[in-house]
Amino acid sequence: MSATSNSDSWIGDPRLGSDLSNQAQPVLLPCSVPGYEYQLDPYIGCGHQCLYCYALCRQNGGWMNEVRSYTNLSGRLADQVSQLDPQPIYMGWHCDPYQPIEAQRCQTRESLQVLLDAGFSACILTKSDLVVRDIDLLSPMAEVSVGISLGFSDDSLRCLFELGTPPNSSRIAALRTLKEAGIVTYALICPIMPFLTDIPMLLKSLHGSVDSVWLYPISIQQEAGRNWQNIWGIINERYPDLTTNFRNAVFHSDHEYWQKQRTLMEELAKKSDVELLVNF
């Protein structure tokens, strides 16, 4: 497995963005993920080109056209952690810390070195197998965990909705490598695309590679949102027979699709040796 094999797959140019040079701007921010006080996003913007990303509705049109980084990120991070008690820092909330540009810029790796030196640890969420590059920094951390998200068992589907991400086989191999290194691993089956995501197949492919699996539906807030317009165009073109049911399931959490999936997950959980956490 090559941790950097997909680093050139992004359509845009990750060097276009300017650095965030305001030294007074904190790089550690309050975290809304339960169990974590602070989060760190080494980049602003993302080169994975996921057409369903919730961040597309929060940012301007440049979110997927350029990636911005912090000037002196490691120094600014070191200043902040020196004022805090050691604790795990969440990485991967607003951007992917191992998106393609990381292979060249290494801002995530530098941040992990700062955290390790200060006695901190990290909880990482990514779509990329590049994370295995940093096992040497992750393994010594006391409370480290790494999660990888995947929402499509079929790589042809993945290529439609996630233009710049590594294939599932690379992600699952990365989870296995991390687990063998003694790192707590988890997977996010996310986004669950109604009638397209094969949850049982993904669970089967993850067997032996993770300690837990979290399941989340696709999150679309409004039909006017850029993310919905992106995926709705694909559904209309590629899966015209699904349009009505797909739309209804996306915007109605009580749709029978989700009820059937919950029942299925309850049955699978009884047979599974990993924890399944269903969030729909």
Buried (B, 14 or more C-beta within 10 A) or exposed (E): BEBBBBBEBBEBEBEEBEEBEEEEEEBBBEBEEEEBBBBBBBBBBBBBBBBBBBBBBEBEEBBBBBBBBBEBBBEBBBBBBEEEEBBBBBBBBBBBBBBBBBBEBBBBBBBBBBBBEBEBBBBBBBBBBBBBBBBEBBEEBEEBBBBBBBBBBEEEBBBBBBBBBBBBEBBBBBBBBBBEBEBBBBBBBBBBBBBBBBBEEBBEBBEEBBBBBBBBBBEBEEEEBBBBEBBBEBBEEEBEEBEEBBBEBBEEEEBEBBEEBEEEBEEBBEEBEBEBBBEB
